[in-house]
Amino acid sequence: MDDIRLNPVNISVFTVGAGYLMSAKHLVATRTKENSSQVCVSAFVLAALSIEILLKSLIIDRKFTLKESLNEDGLTEFTIENEKVKFKGHLFEELYKNIKENTVRGQLLAELGCSEEELLTRLKRYQDYYTKARYTYESDSLKTTNSGIITLASDIESAIKRIGNISEQRGLR
């Protein structure tokens, strides 16, 4: 029985995160003077969700286990089992620290061109956007937001694309 890790990036999870980022960028690009603040806050929430899911694409390990056995005809069969893993959490710093492999964390930092301290500072700056900005009418919601969260999400997406060797041909732009 061999465990095979096909790619440090879970492509299925990555695609979901990239889709939220694409939506955030679309909202910002199509905003008007009349709806700008409302649309931008929504875009920033989508970008925060994107960061969460993009980081999870490096955490949720799609582990495939090959099991070899003989069937009733004496032929060798291989069964592939896909282990499904759930990982919950919204805080970016915790998600980053849950990337199990130091090599993957190192690759992410190298692709982002920053130190771990610099990345953690950026992640901490925006880590409660998803939980605090989505309900702007609540008293404990964020009082200020900025477009830096979309830049951070874009940087993380680009870095993970390079780590996972994910091409534009997959429909991700």
Secondary structure as GFF3:
##gff-version 3
##sequence-region A 1 173
A	DSSP	beta_strand	2	4	.	.	.	ID=ss1
A	DSSP	alpha_helix	11	29	.	.	.	ID=ss2
A	DSSP	alpha_helix	36	56	.	.	.	ID=ss3
A	DSSP	beta_strand	63	70	.	.	.	ID=ss4
A	DSSP	beta_strand	76	83	.	.	.	ID=ss5
A	DSSP	alpha_helix	92	97	.	.	.	ID=ss6
A	DSSP	alpha_helix	102	112	.	.	.	ID=ss7
A	DSSP	alpha_helix	116	126	.	.	.	ID=ss8
A	DSSP	alpha_helix	129	133	.	.	.	ID=ss9
A	DSSP	alpha_helix	148	163	.	.	.	ID=ss10
A	DSSP	three_ten_helix	168	170	.	.	.	ID=ss11
###
